[in-house]
Amino acid sequence: MQIASLENVVFGYGSVPSLNEASMAIHAGEFIAVTGPNGASKTTLLKLALGLLKPWSGEVYLAKLGASGKKLVIGYVPQQIAAFNSGFPSTVLEFVRSGAYESGAWLRRLRPQERARAEEALRQVGMWEQRGRKIGELSGGQKQRVCIARALAQQPDLLVMDEPTTGMDEASRKGFYELMHHHVQAHGRTVVMVTHGLEEVRPYLDRIIELERKGEGGWKCCTTTSCSGHFAPEALSL
């Protein structure tokens, strides 16, 4: 099942395109890494796919329904989301629980299963013992984990993360990749993440989308490779 796609998309900031004729597809049950040098429009690619930016031209598709037939649930962890200041009032548990509410259910108390989802998500990222602390008191890596936990508490069909392992040590990064691989394999989720640590995460991936320069003027092109053999390689051109 195709969840999102870009077809011949052109987009830029100012008058110069940073992505030109971008085409790609994301399918249910994939673990995909988006990689490329600094300034290669990786974040822009994600935002276009999620409908957060509108292309100058071309087509962007984002499914309305997930594989279950219910409304597609998206968890998005943008870059720098963990930059909470010391005065941020929420505790870790309160913040993650806010992601566990089902759609349109903000005016009622959390159900037991929603509380359980928040607890499980915090345990999965190793932050349950910190649940009573204020988010602003945490380290950068801890804040990042809490943001990931909140996204997981949503039980997303599609989980999109922009450099989620920033601030994590090597052991934590490996544990994170294993956790994401588990969510893809056991729960059928689709995970798309921007990363610079490609060699570390490669064994867990289904595909890699790599952004490269295309000619002069900073345009980019994209290639994709099959990593685990779960999905056949696709020829992409940006």
Residue, then its C-alpha position, 0 to 999 in steps of 0.5 A: m500500500q502506498i502511503a505517500s508520494l511525490e511526483n515531479v515536484v519542484f520547490g525552493y526558498g526564494s527564487v532558486p529551486s532546492l528540489n527539482e522534479a522530485s519523485m519518490a514513493i513510501h509504502a506501508g511497512e517500510f523502514i526508510a532512511v533519508t540521507g545526504p550532505n548538509g543543505a541537501s533539502k532532506t527536511t524539505l523533502l519530509k515536509l513536502a511529503l507530509g503536506l507541511l509545504k506546498p510545491w511550486s509544481g508537481e503532485v504530492y499524495l498523502a493517504k487519508l487511510g492507513a492499512s487498517g482502513k481507519k484514518l491515517v495517523i502520523g507521528y512527526v518528530p521534527q528537528q530541534i523539537a527537543a529545544f524546550n527551555s528550563g521553564f517548560p511546565s509539563t512533566v515528561l509523563e504529562f507530555v507523553r500522555s498528551g500524545a496518547y489521546e485518540s482523535g477528538a478526545w481532548l475533553r475527557r480523561l485518559r482511558p486505561q489503555e491510553r495511559a498504558r500506551a504512554e507508559e509503554a512508549l516511555r519504557q521503550v525509549g528508556m525514560w520511564e524513570q524520568r517521568g516525573r521530571k520537568i522536560g526543561e530539566l532534561s538533557g538534549g538527548q533525553k528530550q529527544r527520547v521524550c518527543i519520540a515517546r510521545a509520537l509512539a504513544q499516538q500509535p502512528d501508521l506513519l512515523v516521520m523523524d528528522e535526525p531523531t538520534t541527535g544527542m544519543d550515544e552509540a548504545s542508545r542509537k543502536g537500541f533506537y534502531e532496533l526499536m524502530h525495526h521492531h515497530v515496523q516488523a511487529h506492528g506494521r508501522t512505516v518509519v521514515m527518518v533523516t540520518h547522517g549515521l547511515e552505516e549504523v542503521r543500514p542493517y535495519l533498513d528496507r530502503i535508503i533515499e539519498l539526496e545528491r546534487k543535480g547540476e549547478g545551482g544547488w538542485k538535488c537528485c535522489t537515488t534509492t537502494s534496497c537494503s534488506g530485500h524486503f522491497a524491490p529497488e525503485a529507480l527515482s530521479l529528482 
